[in-house]
Amino acid sequence: MPFDVRVEAHVARPPEAVAAYMFDPTHDPEWITGIEQVDPPAAPLGVGTETHRIAKFMGRRIDYILKVVEHKPDRLLVMESVRAPFPMGVAYGVEPDGSGSRVRLRVTGGYGLLMRLAQPIFSRQIKRSLQADLRHLRGRLEGTAMNKGTPEPAGGDQE
């Protein structure tokens, strides 16, 4: 069974500011858990842009390339893997929400054989990582940056 993991949170910054930071892959190591290296794209962000990333997830090194398949400036960025150990999609959504923005992250994909056997654990770990990513993003953009290793404060509106 494929995975489809979604999380969201409120960020007290306007959508344009949130999207400008989130959609710029050079910021990925600052807010995305496990990202060790990003090779910035040669062209400006848009449909067809490819970005090479190296990450560590569940103790494994993952070397992959994501290609932008949908882009609505300041609102939506959808990427799909063109080279990865398993098929995956990543979507960032930003929309106005009261005095700030509602930020949504979604990761979809399929499993290799080993991951298929550990599907429930794998999906829970993806969700935990995405929730941590939202905390890091919020901390960076709201000026309350925490170390990536800092535990989540009590409460929060991640779903």
PALUMDO-429196 format. One record per atom (N, C-alpha, C): chain; atom name; residue number from 0; x, y, z. Coordinates in steps of 0.1 Angstrom, whole numbers, plus 5000, padded with zeros to 4 digits. Atoms other than C-alpha are relative to their C-alpha. Layout:
<recs>
{"A"; "CA"; NUM; {X; Y; Z}};
...
</recs>
This chain:
<recs>
{"A"; "N"; 0; {5008; 4988; 5000}};
{"A"; "CA"; 0; {5000; 5000; 5000}};
{"A"; "C"; 0; {5009; 5012; 5000}};
{"A"; "N"; 1; {4992; 4988; 5000}};
{"A"; "CA"; 1; {5014; 5034; 4991}};
{"A"; "C"; 1; {4997; 5009; 5012}};
{"A"; "N"; 2; {5002; 4991; 4988}};
{"A"; "CA"; 2; {5018; 5062; 5017}};
{"A"; "C"; 2; {4996; 5013; 4995}};
{"A"; "N"; 3; {5005; 4986; 5002}};
{"A"; "CA"; 3; {5001; 5096; 5018}};
{"A"; "C"; 3; {4999; 5007; 5013}};
{"A"; "N"; 4; {4999; 4994; 4986}};
{"A"; "CA"; 4; {5011; 5117; 5048}};
{"A"; "C"; 4; {4999; 5015; 4998}};
{"A"; "N"; 5; {5003; 4986; 5001}};
{"A"; "CA"; 5; {4998; 5152; 5054}};
{"A"; "C"; 5; {5001; 5006; 5014}};
{"A"; "N"; 6; {5000; 4992; 4988}};
{"A"; "CA"; 6; {5004; 5178; 5081}};
{"A"; "C"; 6; {4998; 5014; 4996}};
{"A"; "N"; 7; {5002; 4986; 5002}};
{"A"; "CA"; 7; {4996; 5214; 5085}};
{"A"; "C"; 7; {5001; 5008; 5013}};
{"A"; "N"; 8; {4998; 4991; 4989}};
{"A"; "CA"; 8; {5002; 5244; 5108}};
{"A"; "C"; 8; {4998; 5014; 4996}};
{"A"; "N"; 9; {5001; 4986; 5002}};
{"A"; "CA"; 9; {4996; 5281; 5112}};
{"A"; "C"; 9; {5014; 5006; 5002}};
{"A"; "N"; 10; {4987; 4992; 4999}};
{"A"; "CA"; 10; {5026; 5304; 5106}};
{"A"; "C"; 10; {4996; 5014; 5000}};
{"A"; "N"; 11; {5004; 4986; 4999}};
{"A"; "CA"; 11; {5023; 5340; 5117}};
{"A"; "C"; 11; {5008; 5009; 4991}};
{"A"; "N"; 12; {4993; 4992; 5010}};
{"A"; "CA"; 12; {5037; 5354; 5085}};
{"A"; "C"; 12; {4991; 5000; 4988}};
{"A"; "N"; 13; {5008; 5000; 5012}};
{"A"; "CA"; 13; {5020; 5364; 5052}};
{"A"; "C"; 13; {5004; 4989; 4990}};
{"A"; "N"; 14; {4998; 5011; 5010}};
{"A"; "CA"; 14; {5017; 5337; 5025}};
{"A"; "C"; 14; {5012; 5003; 4991}};
{"A"; "N"; 15; {4989; 4997; 5009}};
{"A"; "CA"; 15; {5042; 5355; 5002}};
{"A"; "C"; 15; {5013; 4998; 5007}};
{"A"; "N"; 16; {4988; 5002; 4993}};
{"A"; "CA"; 16; {5069; 5355; 5029}};
{"A"; "C"; 16; {5003; 4986; 5003}};
{"A"; "N"; 17; {4998; 5014; 4997}};
{"A"; "CA"; 17; {5063; 5319; 5038}};
{"A"; "C"; 17; {5004; 4993; 4987}};
{"A"; "N"; 18; {4997; 5007; 5012}};
{"A"; "CA"; 18; {5063; 5307; 5002}};
{"A"; "C"; 18; {5014; 5004; 4995}};
{"A"; "N"; 19; {4987; 4996; 5005}};
{"A"; "CA"; 19; {5094; 5327; 4993}};
{"A"; "C"; 19; {5011; 4992; 5007}};
{"A"; "N"; 20; {4990; 5008; 4993}};
{"A"; "CA"; 20; {5113; 5309; 5020}};
{"A"; "C"; 20; {4999; 4985; 4997}};
{"A"; "N"; 21; {5003; 5015; 5002}};
{"A"; "CA"; 21; {5097; 5274; 5016}};
{"A"; "C"; 21; {5004; 4995; 4986}};
{"A"; "N"; 22; {4998; 5004; 5013}};
{"A"; "CA"; 22; {5099; 5273; 4979}};
{"A"; "C"; 22; {5014; 5001; 4994}};
{"A"; "N"; 23; {4986; 4998; 5004}};
{"A"; "CA"; 23; {5136; 5282; 4977}};
{"A"; "C"; 23; {5008; 4988; 5006}};
{"A"; "N"; 24; {4993; 5012; 4995}};
{"A"; "CA"; 24; {5155; 5249; 4979}};
{"A"; "C"; 24; {5013; 5003; 5007}};
{"A"; "N"; 25; {4988; 4997; 4993}};
{"A"; "CA"; 25; {5186; 5266; 4992}};
{"A"; "C"; 25; {4997; 5001; 5015}};
{"A"; "N"; 26; {5004; 5000; 4985}};
{"A"; "CA"; 26; {5167; 5269; 5026}};
{"A"; "C"; 26; {4997; 4986; 5005}};
{"A"; "N"; 27; {5005; 5013; 4996}};
{"A"; "CA"; 27; {5158; 5232; 5027}};
{"A"; "C"; 27; {5008; 4995; 5012}};
{"A"; "N"; 28; {4993; 5006; 4989}};
{"A"; "CA"; 28; {5187; 5222; 5051}};
{"A"; "C"; 28; {4997; 5007; 5013}};
{"A"; "N"; 29; {5003; 4992; 4988}};
{"A"; "CA"; 29; {5175; 5250; 5075}};
{"A"; "C"; 29; {4988; 4995; 5007}};
{"A"; "N"; 30; {5013; 5003; 4993}};
{"A"; "CA"; 30; {5140; 5236; 5081}};
{"A"; "C"; 30; {4995; 4986; 4997}};
{"A"; "N"; 31; {5004; 5014; 5003}};
{"A"; "CA"; 31; {5137; 5201; 5066}};
{"A"; "C"; 31; {5009; 4990; 5007}};
{"A"; "N"; 32; {4993; 5010; 4992}};
{"A"; "CA"; 32; {5147; 5173; 5089}};
{"A"; "C"; 32; {5007; 4990; 4991}};
{"A"; "N"; 33; {4993; 5010; 5007}};
{"A"; "CA"; 33; {5174; 5151; 5075}};
{"A"; "C"; 33; {5007; 5005; 4987}};
{"A"; "N"; 34; {4994; 4995; 5012}};
{"A"; "CA"; 34; {5184; 5172; 5045}};
{"A"; "C"; 34; {5015; 5004; 5003}};
{"A"; "N"; 35; {4986; 4997; 4997}};
{"A"; "CA"; 35; {5222; 5172; 5044}};
{"A"; "C"; 35; {5006; 5009; 4989}};
{"A"; "N"; 36; {4994; 4993; 5011}};
{"A"; "CA"; 36; {5228; 5187; 5010}};
{"A"; "C"; 36; {4989; 5003; 4989}};
{"A"; "N"; 37; {5009; 4996; 5011}};
{"A"; "CA"; 37; {5209; 5206; 4982}};
{"A"; "C"; 37; {5009; 5006; 4990}};
{"A"; "N"; 38; {4994; 4994; 5012}};
{"A"; "CA"; 38; {5223; 5213; 4948}};
{"A"; "C"; 38; {4990; 5009; 4994}};
{"A"; "N"; 39; {5010; 4991; 5005}};
{"A"; "CA"; 39; {5204; 5244; 4938}};
{"A"; "C"; 39; {4998; 4999; 4985}};
{"A"; "N"; 40; {5003; 5002; 5015}};
{"A"; "CA"; 40; {5187; 5243; 4904}};
{"A"; "C"; 40; {5007; 5011; 4992}};
{"A"; "N"; 41; {4993; 4990; 5009}};
{"A"; "CA"; 41; {5204; 5261; 4875}};
{"A"; "C"; 41; {4991; 5011; 4996}};
{"A"; "N"; 42; {5010; 4991; 5005}};
{"A"; "CA"; 42; {5172; 5278; 4865}};
{"A"; "C"; 42; {4991; 5005; 5011}};
{"A"; "N"; 43; {5010; 4996; 4990}};
{"A"; "CA"; 43; {5146; 5298; 4884}};
{"A"; "C"; 43; {4989; 4989; 5002}};
{"A"; "N"; 44; {5010; 5009; 4996}};
{"A"; "CA"; 44; {5119; 5278; 4902}};
{"A"; "C"; 44; {4988; 5001; 4990}};
{"A"; "N"; 45; {5012; 5001; 5009}};
{"A"; "CA"; 45; {5091; 5267; 4878}};
{"A"; "C"; 45; {4998; 4986; 4996}};
{"A"; "N"; 46; {5003; 5013; 5005}};
{"A"; "CA"; 46; {5075; 5237; 4862}};
{"A"; "C"; 46; {5012; 4995; 4992}};
{"A"; "N"; 47; {4989; 5006; 5007}};
{"A"; "CA"; 47; {5103; 5214; 4850}};
{"A"; "C"; 47; {5014; 5002; 5007}};
{"A"; "N"; 48; {4987; 4998; 4992}};
{"A"; "CA"; 48; {5130; 5227; 4875}};
{"A"; "C"; 48; {5003; 4987; 5008}};
{"A"; "N"; 49; {4996; 5012; 4993}};
{"A"; "CA"; 49; {5149; 5198; 4890}};
{"A"; "C"; 49; {5010; 5004; 5011}};
{"A"; "N"; 50; {4991; 4997; 4989}};
{"A"; "CA"; 50; {5167; 5199; 4924}};
{"A"; "C"; 50; {5005; 4987; 5006}};
{"A"; "N"; 51; {4993; 5011; 4994}};
{"A"; "CA"; 51; {5192; 5173; 4937}};
{"A"; "C"; 51; {5001; 5002; 5015}};
{"A"; "N"; 52; {4999; 5000; 4986}};
{"A"; "CA"; 52; {5190; 5165; 4974}};
{"A"; "C"; 52; {5006; 4987; 5005}};
{"A"; "N"; 53; {4995; 5012; 4993}};
{"A"; "CA"; 53; {5208; 5142; 4998}};
{"A"; "C"; 53; {4995; 5002; 5014}};
{"A"; "N"; 54; {5007; 5000; 4987}};
{"A"; "CA"; 54; {5190; 5133; 5030}};
{"A"; "C"; 54; {5004; 4988; 5008}};
{"A"; "N"; 55; {4999; 5012; 4991}};
{"A"; "CA"; 55; {5192; 5109; 5059}};
{"A"; "C"; 55; {4986; 4998; 5006}};
{"A"; "N"; 56; {5013; 5003; 4994}};
{"A"; "CA"; 56; {5160; 5092; 5069}};
{"A"; "C"; 56; {5000; 4986; 5005}};
{"A"; "N"; 57; {5000; 5013; 4993}};
{"A"; "CA"; 57; {5156; 5063; 5094}};
{"A"; "C"; 57; {5014; 4993; 4998}};
{"A"; "N"; 58; {4986; 5006; 5001}};
{"A"; "CA"; 58; {5194; 5058; 5093}};
{"A"; "C"; 58; {5005; 4998; 4987}};
{"A"; "N"; 59; {4995; 5003; 5014}};
{"A"; "CA"; 59; {5196; 5055; 5055}};
{"A"; "C"; 59; {5002; 5013; 4993}};
{"A"; "N"; 60; {4997; 4988; 5009}};
{"A"; "CA"; 60; {5212; 5080; 5031}};
{"A"; "C"; 60; {4991; 4998; 4988}};
{"A"; "N"; 61; {5009; 4999; 5011}};
{"A"; "CA"; 61; {5187; 5090; 5004}};
{"A"; "C"; 61; {5005; 5011; 4990}};
{"A"; "N"; 62; {4995; 4991; 5010}};
{"A"; "CA"; 62; {5201; 5106; 4972}};
{"A"; "C"; 62; {4989; 5000; 4989}};
{"A"; "N"; 63; {5011; 4999; 5009}};
{"A"; "CA"; 63; {5173; 5119; 4950}};
{"A"; "C"; 63; {4999; 5013; 4993}};
{"A"; "N"; 64; {5003; 4988; 5008}};
{"A"; "CA"; 64; {5161; 5144; 4924}};
{"A"; "C"; 64; {4985; 5002; 5000}};
{"A"; "N"; 65; {5015; 4997; 5001}};
{"A"; "CA"; 65; {5127; 5161; 4926}};
{"A"; "C"; 65; {4999; 5010; 4989}};
{"A"; "N"; 66; {5003; 4991; 5011}};
{"A"; "CA"; 66; {5112; 5178; 4896}};
{"A"; "C"; 66; {4987; 5007; 5003}};
{"A"; "N"; 67; {5012; 4992; 4998}};
{"A"; "CA"; 67; {5086; 5206; 4899}};
{"A"; "C"; 67; {4990; 4996; 4989}};
{"A"; "N"; 68; {5010; 5004; 5010}};
{"A"; "CA"; 68; {5054; 5194; 4882}};
{"A"; "C"; 68; {4988; 5010; 5000}};
{"A"; "N"; 69; {5010; 4990; 4999}};
{"A"; "CA"; 69; {5031; 5222; 4894}};
{"A"; "C"; 69; {5005; 5011; 5009}};
{"A"; "N"; 70; {4996; 4988; 4992}};
{"A"; "CA"; 70; {5038; 5257; 4907}};
{"A"; "C"; 70; {4991; 5011; 4998}};
{"A"; "N"; 71; {5008; 4988; 4999}};
{"A"; "CA"; 71; {5015; 5285; 4917}};
{"A"; "C"; 71; {5007; 5009; 5009}};
{"A"; "N"; 72; {4992; 4992; 4992}};
{"A"; "CA"; 72; {5036; 5313; 4929}};
{"A"; "C"; 72; {4993; 5004; 5013}};
{"A"; "N"; 73; {5004; 4997; 4986}};
{"A"; "CA"; 73; {5032; 5320; 4967}};
{"A"; "C"; 73; {4989; 4991; 5005}};
{"A"; "N"; 74; {5011; 5009; 4995}};
{"A"; "CA"; 74; {5006; 5292; 4970}};
{"A"; "C"; 74; {5003; 4985; 5000}};
{"A"; "N"; 75; {4999; 5014; 5002}};
{"A"; "CA"; 75; {5016; 5258; 4957}};
{"A"; "C"; 75; {5013; 4996; 4993}};
{"A"; "N"; 76; {4989; 5005; 5006}};
{"A"; "CA"; 76; {5047; 5238; 4949}};
{"A"; "C"; 76; {4999; 4984; 5001}};
{"A"; "N"; 77; {5002; 5015; 5000}};
{"A"; "CA"; 77; {5043; 5201; 4938}};
{"A"; "C"; 77; {5012; 4995; 4992}};
{"A"; "N"; 78; {4989; 5006; 5006}};
{"A"; "CA"; 78; {5073; 5180; 4930}};
{"A"; "C"; 78; {4999; 4984; 5000}};
{"A"; "N"; 79; {5000; 5015; 5000}};
{"A"; "CA"; 79; {5078; 5143; 4920}};
{"A"; "C"; 79; {5015; 4996; 4997}};
{"A"; "N"; 80; {4987; 5005; 5002}};
{"A"; "CA"; 80; {5109; 5122; 4921}};
{"A"; "C"; 80; {5003; 4996; 4986}};
{"A"; "N"; 81; {4996; 5005; 5013}};
{"A"; "CA"; 81; {5127; 5116; 4888}};
{"A"; "C"; 81; {5012; 4990; 5002}};
{"A"; "N"; 82; {4990; 5010; 4996}};
{"A"; "CA"; 82; {5155; 5097; 4906}};
{"A"; "C"; 82; {5000; 4999; 5015}};
{"A"; "N"; 83; {5001; 5002; 4985}};
{"A"; "CA"; 83; {5151; 5082; 4941}};
{"A"; "C"; 83; {4999; 4985; 5002}};
{"A"; "N"; 84; {5000; 5015; 4997}};
{"A"; "CA"; 84; {5152; 5048; 4959}};
{"A"; "C"; 84; {4986; 4995; 5000}};
{"A"; "N"; 85; {5014; 5004; 5001}};
{"A"; "CA"; 85; {5114; 5048; 4958}};
{"A"; "C"; 85; {4992; 5012; 4994}};
{"A"; "N"; 86; {5008; 4989; 5006}};
{"A"; "CA"; 86; {5087; 5068; 4939}};
{"A"; "C"; 86; {4995; 5009; 5012}};
{"A"; "N"; 87; {5006; 4991; 4990}};
{"A"; "CA"; 87; {5077; 5099; 4959}};
{"A"; "C"; 87; {4996; 5013; 4994}};
{"A"; "N"; 88; {5005; 4987; 5003}};
{"A"; "CA"; 88; {5058; 5132; 4956}};
{"A"; "C"; 88; {5001; 5009; 5012}};
{"A"; "N"; 89; {4999; 4990; 4989}};
{"A"; "CA"; 89; {5062; 5163; 4978}};
{"A"; "C"; 89; {4992; 5012; 4995}};
{"A"; "N"; 90; {5008; 4988; 5002}};
{"A"; "CA"; 90; {5037; 5192; 4980}};
{"A"; "C"; 90; {5001; 5009; 5011}};
{"A"; "N"; 91; {5000; 4989; 4990}};
{"A"; "CA"; 91; {5040; 5225; 4998}};
{"A"; "C"; 91; {4988; 5009; 4996}};
{"A"; "N"; 92; {5011; 4991; 5003}};
{"A"; "CA"; 92; {5008; 5245; 5001}};
{"A"; "C"; 92; {5000; 5012; 5010}};
{"A"; "N"; 93; {5001; 4989; 4991}};
{"A"; "CA"; 93; {5004; 5280; 5016}};
{"A"; "C"; 93; {4988; 5008; 4996}};
{"A"; "N"; 94; {5012; 4992; 5003}};
{"A"; "CA"; 94; {4972; 5300; 5019}};
{"A"; "C"; 94; {4998; 5010; 5012}};
{"A"; "N"; 95; {5003; 4990; 4989}};
{"A"; "CA"; 95; {4960; 5331; 5039}};
{"A"; "C"; 95; {4992; 4993; 5011}};
{"A"; "N"; 96; {5007; 5005; 4988}};
{"A"; "CA"; 96; {4948; 5322; 5074}};
{"A"; "C"; 96; {5001; 5010; 5011}};
{"A"; "N"; 97; {5001; 4990; 4990}};
{"A"; "CA"; 97; {4937; 5350; 5096}};
{"A"; "C"; 97; {5012; 5010; 4999}};
{"A"; "N"; 98; {4989; 4990; 5000}};
{"A"; "CA"; 98; {4968; 5371; 5105}};
{"A"; "C"; 98; {5013; 4994; 4994}};
{"A"; "N"; 99; {4988; 5006; 5005}};
{"A"; "CA"; 99; {4992; 5347; 5088}};
{"A"; "C"; 99; {4997; 4990; 4989}};
{"A"; "N"; 100; {5002; 5009; 5011}};
{"A"; "CA"; 100; {4993; 5316; 5067}};
{"A"; "C"; 100; {4997; 4986; 5005}};
{"A"; "N"; 101; {5002; 5014; 4998}};
{"A"; "CA"; 101; {4981; 5280; 5067}};
{"A"; "C"; 101; {5010; 4993; 4991}};
{"A"; "N"; 102; {4990; 5007; 5008}};
{"A"; "CA"; 102; {5010; 5258; 5056}};
{"A"; "C"; 102; {4997; 4985; 5001}};
{"A"; "N"; 103; {5003; 5014; 5001}};
{"A"; "CA"; 103; {5004; 5223; 5044}};
{"A"; "C"; 103; {5012; 4993; 4993}};
{"A"; "N"; 104; {4990; 5008; 5006}};
{"A"; "CA"; 104; {5030; 5196; 5037}};
{"A"; "C"; 104; {4994; 4986; 4997}};
{"A"; "N"; 105; {5005; 5014; 5003}};
{"A"; "CA"; 105; {5022; 5163; 5019}};
{"A"; "C"; 105; {5012; 4993; 4993}};
{"A"; "N"; 106; {4990; 5009; 5006}};
{"A"; "CA"; 106; {5045; 5134; 5010}};
{"A"; "C"; 106; {4992; 4988; 4996}};
{"A"; "N"; 107; {5007; 5012; 5005}};
{"A"; "CA"; 107; {5032; 5106; 4989}};
{"A"; "C"; 107; {5011; 4991; 4993}};
{"A"; "N"; 108; {4991; 5008; 5007}};
{"A"; "CA"; 108; {5049; 5076; 4974}};
{"A"; "C"; 108; {4997; 4985; 5001}};
{"A"; "N"; 109; {5000; 5014; 4999}};
{"A"; "CA"; 109; {5055; 5039; 4971}};
{"A"; "C"; 109; {5011; 4995; 5008}};
{"A"; "N"; 110; {4990; 5006; 4991}};
{"A"; "CA"; 110; {5076; 5015; 4990}};
{"A"; "C"; 110; {5009; 4990; 4992}};
{"A"; "N"; 111; {4991; 5012; 5004}};
{"A"; "CA"; 111; {5106; 4993; 4982}};
{"A"; "C"; 111; {4995; 4988; 5008}};
{"A"; "N"; 112; {5004; 5013; 4993}};
{"A"; "CA"; 112; {5102; 4957; 4994}};
{"A"; "C"; 112; {5002; 5002; 5015}};
{"A"; "N"; 113; {4998; 4999; 4986}};
{"A"; "CA"; 113; {5118; 4964; 5028}};
{"A"; "C"; 113; {4990; 5010; 5007}};
{"A"; "N"; 114; {5009; 4990; 4994}};
{"A"; "CA"; 114; {5097; 4995; 5034}};
{"A"; "C"; 114; {4986; 4995; 5000}};
{"A"; "N"; 115; {5014; 5006; 5001}};
{"A"; "CA"; 115; {5065; 4976; 5024}};
{"A"; "C"; 115; {4998; 4992; 5013}};
{"A"; "N"; 116; {5002; 5008; 4988}};
{"A"; "CA"; 116; {5071; 4953; 5053}};
{"A"; "C"; 116; {4999; 5008; 5013}};
{"A"; "N"; 117; {5001; 4991; 4988}};
{"A"; "CA"; 117; {5075; 4982; 5078}};
{"A"; "C"; 117; {4991; 5012; 4997}};
{"A"; "N"; 118; {5008; 4988; 5004}};
{"A"; "CA"; 118; {5048; 5004; 5063}};
{"A"; "C"; 118; {4994; 5008; 5011}};
{"A"; "N"; 119; {5005; 4991; 4990}};
{"A"; "CA"; 119; {5031; 5015; 5095}};
{"A"; "C"; 119; {5011; 5008; 5007}};
{"A"; "N"; 120; {4989; 4993; 4994}};
{"A"; "CA"; 120; {5064; 5024; 5111}};
{"A"; "C"; 120; {5005; 5011; 4991}};
{"A"; "N"; 121; {4995; 4990; 5010}};
{"A"; "CA"; 121; {5076; 5042; 5080}};
{"A"; "C"; 121; {4990; 5012; 4999}};
{"A"; "N"; 122; {5009; 4989; 5001}};
{"A"; "CA"; 122; {5044; 5063; 5077}};
{"A"; "C"; 122; {5000; 5008; 5012}};
{"A"; "N"; 123; {5000; 4992; 4987}};
{"A"; "CA"; 123; {5045; 5073; 5114}};
{"A"; "C"; 123; {5013; 5008; 5000}};
{"A"; "N"; 124; {4987; 4993; 5000}};
{"A"; "CA"; 124; {5082; 5083; 5110}};
{"A"; "C"; 124; {4999; 5012; 4990}};
{"A"; "N"; 125; {5002; 4989; 5009}};
{"A"; "CA"; 125; {5073; 5104; 5079}};
{"A"; "C"; 125; {4992; 5011; 5006}};
{"A"; "N"; 126; {5008; 4990; 4994}};
{"A"; "CA"; 126; {5046; 5122; 5098}};
{"A"; "C"; 126; {5007; 5007; 5011}};
{"A"; "N"; 127; {4992; 4993; 4989}};
{"A"; "CA"; 127; {5069; 5129; 5128}};
{"A"; "C"; 127; {5010; 5009; 4993}};
{"A"; "N"; 128; {4990; 4991; 5007}};
{"A"; "CA"; 128; {5095; 5143; 5104}};
{"A"; "C"; 128; {4993; 5012; 4994}};
{"A"; "N"; 129; {5007; 4989; 5006}};
{"A"; "CA"; 129; {5070; 5165; 5086}};
{"A"; "C"; 129; {4995; 5010; 5011}};
{"A"; "N"; 130; {5004; 4991; 4989}};
{"A"; "CA"; 130; {5057; 5178; 5119}};
{"A"; "C"; 130; {5012; 5008; 5006}};
{"A"; "N"; 131; {4988; 4993; 4996}};
{"A"; "CA"; 131; {5092; 5186; 5130}};
{"A"; "C"; 131; {5004; 5011; 4989}};
{"A"; "N"; 132; {4997; 4990; 5011}};
{"A"; "CA"; 132; {5097; 5204; 5096}};
{"A"; "C"; 132; {4992; 5012; 5002}};
{"A"; "N"; 133; {5009; 4988; 4998}};
{"A"; "CA"; 133; {5067; 5226; 5103}};
{"A"; "C"; 133; {5004; 5008; 5012}};
{"A"; "N"; 134; {4995; 4992; 4988}};
{"A"; "CA"; 134; {5081; 5235; 5138}};
{"A"; "C"; 134; {5012; 5008; 4996}};
{"A"; "N"; 135; {4988; 4993; 5004}};
{"A"; "CA"; 135; {5114; 5244; 5122}};
{"A"; "C"; 135; {4997; 5012; 4991}};
{"A"; "N"; 136; {5004; 4990; 5009}};
{"A"; "CA"; 136; {5098; 5264; 5095}};
{"A"; "C"; 136; {4994; 5012; 5008}};
{"A"; "N"; 137; {5006; 4989; 4992}};
{"A"; "CA"; 137; {5076; 5283; 5119}};
{"A"; "C"; 137; {5010; 5007; 5009}};
{"A"; "N"; 138; {4989; 4994; 4992}};
{"A"; "CA"; 138; {5106; 5289; 5142}};
{"A"; "C"; 138; {5008; 5010; 4992}};
{"A"; "N"; 139; {4992; 4992; 5009}};
{"A"; "CA"; 139; {5126; 5303; 5113}};
{"A"; "C"; 139; {4993; 5013; 4996}};
{"A"; "N"; 140; {5007; 4989; 5005}};
{"A"; "CA"; 140; {5099; 5325; 5100}};
{"A"; "C"; 140; {4994; 5009; 5010}};
{"A"; "N"; 141; {5005; 4992; 4989}};
{"A"; "CA"; 141; {5085; 5337; 5133}};
{"A"; "C"; 141; {5010; 5006; 5009}};
{"A"; "N"; 142; {4989; 4995; 4992}};
{"A"; "CA"; 142; {5119; 5345; 5147}};
{"A"; "C"; 142; {5002; 4992; 5013}};
{"A"; "N"; 143; {4999; 5008; 4988}};
{"A"; "CA"; 143; {5117; 5317; 5173}};
{"A"; "C"; 143; {5008; 4987; 4997}};
{"A"; "N"; 144; {4994; 5012; 5005}};
{"A"; "CA"; 144; {5141; 5293; 5156}};
{"A"; "C"; 144; {5006; 4992; 5011}};
{"A"; "N"; 145; {4995; 5010; 4990}};
{"A"; "CA"; 145; {5149; 5262; 5176}};
{"A"; "C"; 145; {5009; 4991; 4992}};
{"A"; "N"; 146; {4991; 5011; 5006}};
{"A"; "CA"; 146; {5176; 5236; 5170}};
{"A"; "C"; 146; {4991; 4989; 4994}};
{"A"; "N"; 147; {5008; 5011; 5005}};
{"A"; "CA"; 147; {5163; 5208; 5148}};
{"A"; "C"; 147; {4999; 4989; 5009}};
{"A"; "N"; 148; {5001; 5011; 4990}};
{"A"; "CA"; 148; {5170; 5184; 5177}};
{"A"; "C"; 148; {4992; 5004; 5012}};
{"A"; "N"; 149; {5008; 4996; 4989}};
{"A"; "CA"; 149; {5149; 5204; 5201}};
{"A"; "C"; 149; {4986; 4993; 5000}};
{"A"; "N"; 150; {5013; 5006; 4999}};
{"A"; "CA"; 150; {5118; 5185; 5213}};
{"A"; "C"; 150; {4989; 5010; 4998}};
{"A"; "N"; 151; {5012; 4991; 5003}};
{"A"; "CA"; 151; {5084; 5199; 5203}};
{"A"; "C"; 151; {4995; 5005; 5013}};
{"A"; "N"; 152; {5007; 4995; 4988}};
{"A"; "CA"; 152; {5069; 5222; 5229}};
{"A"; "C"; 152; {4986; 4994; 5001}};
{"A"; "N"; 153; {5014; 5006; 4998}};
{"A"; "CA"; 153; {5036; 5210; 5244}};
{"A"; "C"; 153; {4990; 5008; 4992}};
{"A"; "N"; 154; {5010; 4993; 5008}};
{"A"; "CA"; 154; {5006; 5218; 5223}};
{"A"; "C"; 154; {5004; 5000; 4986}};
{"A"; "N"; 155; {4997; 4998; 5014}};
{"A"; "CA"; 155; {5009; 5231; 5188}};
{"A"; "C"; 155; {4988; 4996; 4992}};
{"A"; "N"; 156; {5012; 5003; 5008}};
{"A"; "CA"; 156; {4984; 5228; 5159}};
{"A"; "C"; 156; {5003; 4991; 4989}};
{"A"; "N"; 157; {4998; 5010; 5010}};
{"A"; "CA"; 157; {5000; 5202; 5138}};
{"A"; "C"; 157; {4990; 4989; 5000}};
{"A"; "N"; 158; {5011; 5010; 5000}};
{"A"; "CA"; 158; {4975; 5177; 5126}};
{"A"; "C"; 158; {5006; 4987; 4994}};
</recs>
